Amino acid sequence: MRALLSQDKQQSKPDQSKSAVATPEVATSSGSAAPAQPLKFELSCVCLEGRWLVLKAGSMSPLEQQLLANLLQAAGIQRGAFPEISHFTWPQMANAFAVEDPLDEAREGLAAFIAGSASRQGWRLERLLWWGELDAEPDTESGAQQAPLSRILNVADGQSQTLSLPLWQGPALGSLLDGSHSKRDLWPALQTLGQLWAKQTADDY
């Protein structure tokens, strides 16, 4: 009997050691997939004749809206009434849940918003006009930093990979209002943009 009991104890020891080793591995793998907080950013959006998409970080003041309308009209773009401005805020819920990949979630959210707007309003987007810096910009209400918009738009080689559109970048509208950037310096780029608009208009007809 004593011999049998001692054999049973020896056979049970390897099983205990295996289970002791396996437990930390499970804990390690489960801990590596911890969710993260979503990115935060806000955009103003205008579509010119259903063709060119204008984006700006944050809200657009009435003075910035009037300046943008004047610049586009001077370049021969959007001669009619200025389109209505849409706003996009991410995350779209105030108490957003943590996500596994905040950057991918933000890109998919923005792309879905633009695609939904295009589908509802019949847009056929050809180009993206971005006004302002693409690096992180301060949130004027809370003082916090917005996510870097160059990463959210996924800009590479003059194109937004997130929206699959070629990107043109101008100075921040606020900097044109306060004199930090000169409208005269911007004029050659606007003329080139106007010529591209006219050419694409002619090609469509």
Long-range contacts (C-beta under 8 A, 24 or more apart in sequence): 33-100, 35-97, 35-98, 35-99, 35-100, 36-98, 36-99, 36-100, 36-101, 36-102, 37-96, 37-98, 37-99, 37-102, 38-90, 38-91, 38-96, 38-97, 38-98, 38-99, 38-102, 38-105, 38-106, 39-90, 39-91, 39-102, 39-103, 39-105, 39-106, 39-147, 39-152, 40-90, 40-91, 40-139, 40-144, 40-146, 40-147, 41-89, 41-90, 41-106, 41-146, 41-147, 41-149, 41-152, 42-87, 42-88, 42-89, 42-90, 42-139, 42-146, 43-87, 43-88, 43-89, 43-110, 43-149, 44-85, 44-86, 44-87, 45-85, 45-86, 45-87, 45-88, 45-114, 45-117, 46-82, 46-83, 46-84, 46-85, 46-86, 47-83, 47-117, 47-121, 47-123, 47-125, 48-72, 48-77, 48-78, 48-83, 48-129, 49-78, 50-121, 50-122, 50-123, 50-124, 50-125, 51-123, 51-124, 51-125, 51-126, 51-127, 51-200, 52-77, 52-125, 52-126, 52-127, 52-128, 52-129, 52-197, 53-114, 53-123, 53-125, 53-127, 53-128, 53-129, 53-163, 53-165, 54-129, 54-131, 55-128, 55-129, 55-130, 55-131, 56-130, 56-131, 56-132, 56-173, 57-132, 57-137, 57-146, 57-149, 58-137, 58-139, 58-140, 58-146, 59-87, 60-85, 60-173, 61-174, 63-177, 64-173, 64-174, 64-177, 67-173, 67-176, 67-177, 68-131, 68-173, 71-183, 71-186, 71-190, 74-190, 75-190, 75-191, 75-193, 75-194, 75-197, 76-194, 76-197, 76-198, 77-193, 77-194, 77-197, 86-117, 88-113, 103-151, 103-152, 106-147, 106-152, 107-152, 107-154, 107-162, 110-152, 110-153, 110-162, 110-163, 111-162, 111-163, 114-163, 125-163, 125-165, 126-165, 126-200, 127-165, 127-166, 127-167, 127-168, 127-196, 128-153, 128-160, 128-163, 128-165, 128-166, 128-167, 128-168, 129-167, 129-168, 129-170, 129-193, 130-167, 130-168, 130-169, 130-170, 131-169, 131-170, 131-171, 131-172, 131-173, 132-170, 132-171, 132-172, 132-173, 133-172, 134-169, 168-193
